[in-house]
Structures are given as structure tokens and as C-alpha cells.
Amino acid sequence: MPKEKTVQKRRRRTPDEARSEALAAARSLLLQAGPDAVTLSAVAKKIGVTHANLIHHFGSASDLQAALMGSMVDDLRDALDAAVARLRTDESAPRELVDAVFDAFGEGGAGRLASWIVMTGDTSRLEPVRQAVLGVVDAVDEMAGHDPQLPRERIKAAVLFIALTAFGDALIGPPLRDILGQDDKASRRIMADLLPAFLERPKGTG
């Protein structure tokens, strides 16, 4: 007697739930295999819906990718806002700031996101992050007591240094650390140790 086929019922989702699950799956694919892995068919398979269903929610693969970029940019902005809040309340602020930015670029996927955006040539997508980044500069300025001998441009340079280091660590940190026999937190410790000196008053002032 032939075996009965088991028919798996598709779970009903609200439109918001479907979009949210699709974006989470797309982010997972991006982090695991890069931008080329973020396709409608791959995302549909990952969350158990049809290709047509995703088209209904997003319109096209490029629209799905744009929505993913937007979602990840929002998360990066939120992470930077959280870093600002910690900077203003936590005595271990330099390491807190470094950890927040490194977390956003690493586990949060902002490193992959940034490289993806640069490859598309549409850096305007990062515009929502502008205020969050300037908020970090403001918070560091407050932490330094608005010292007139610590120019704002020097603070901006420090924030740039942290972000670039975190970006590089997210993209190529693991193999480099392995080659050099360094642990997972090595880059963060180095950055946190350098930050206070980076923000010192220029020599000859005071």
C-alpha cells in the first residue's frame, strides 16, 4: 500500500510578519554568503513561502535588497544611539563606545552592509546614519567637557578611526587575527587603549 504524502501546511503570516521574517532570512544569507546570496528564491526557501509570495510583499529582488539595506542601516543607527547613551552615563565609556561600534559592524552585519552599499555606488543609503554618527561626536565632546583645546575635527577623526577599524575587523579580522595569533577581542582592546591618547590635547596647549 503506497504511503500517504504528508502535506505541510504553510503557516499564515500577517504582511508585517512576512516582511520581518523575510528580512531576517535575507540578513542571515548576507552574513553567511554575501550579497549575491540574497535572492527571492533563496529567501522564500528559507522561510517556507513561495517566490510569488515574496514578490507580493517586496516587488522584486532589488526591492527586497533595498528593504534589507534600510533595515540594517536603521539597526546601525540604533546601535550608535545606544553607544551615545552609554558614553553619557558609563565611566568605562571608551571601551563601551568601541564595543558598540565593533558589535554593529561585526555581529550586526554593518560591515557587510557598508561594503555592499559601496559596491552598488549608492552611498546615499547611509544618509539615515549621519545624525547617529554626529551624535557620537557630540557625546565624545561632552565626555571631554567641551574642551576648547580639543577641536571638534579631532573628535571626528577619532570616530572615523574607530569606524574604519571596526569595518576592517568585520571584513577581514578573523583570518588576520588567526595568522597573528590574536584573540577575538584584540582589535577592540587596541582601539580602546589608543582612544584616550587619540583624544589628548595637542602638544603645546594648556
C-alpha positions, 0 to 999 in steps of 0.5 A, a space after each residue: 500500500 503506497 504511503 500517504 504524502 504528508 502535506 505541510 501546511 504553510 503557516 499564515 503570516 500577517 504582511 508585517 510578519 512576512 516582511 520581518 521574517 523575510 528580512 531576517 532570512 535575507 540578513 542571515 544569507 548576507 552574513 553567511 554568503 554575501 550579497 549575491 546570496 540574497 535572492 527571492 528564491 533563496 529567501 522564500 526557501 528559507 522561510 517556507 513561502 513561495 517566490 510569488 509570495 515574496 514578490 507580493 510583499 517586496 516587488 522584486 529582488 532589488 526591492 527586497 535588497 533595498 528593504 534589507 539595506 534600510 533595515 540594517 542601516 536603521 539597526 546601525 543607527 540604533 546601535 550608535 544611539 545606544 553607544 551615545 547613551 552609554 558614553 553619557 552615563 558609563 565611566 568605562 565609556 571608551 571601551 563601551 563606545 568601541 564595543 558598540 561600534 565593533 558589535 554593529 559592524 561585526 555581529 550586526 552585519 554593518 560591515 557587510 552592509 557598508 561594503 555592499 552599499 559601496 559596491 552598488 555606488 549608492 552611498 546615499 543609503 547611509 544618509 539615515 546614519 549621519 545624525 547617529 554618527 554626529 551624535 557620537 561626536 557630540 557625546 565624545 565632546 561632552 565626555 571631554 567637557 567641551 574642551 576648547 583645546 580639543 577641536 571638534 575635527 579631532 573628535 571626528 577623526 577619532 570616530 572615523 578611526 574607530 569606524 574604519 577599524 571596526 569595518 576592517 575587523 568585520 571584513 577581514 579580522 578573523 583570518 588576520 587575527 588567526 595568522 597573528 595569533 590574536 584573540 577575538 577581542 584584540 582589535 577592540 582592546 587596541 582601539 580602546 587603549 589608543 582612544 584616550 591618547 587619540 583624544 589628548 590635547 595637542 602638544 603645546 596647549 594648556 
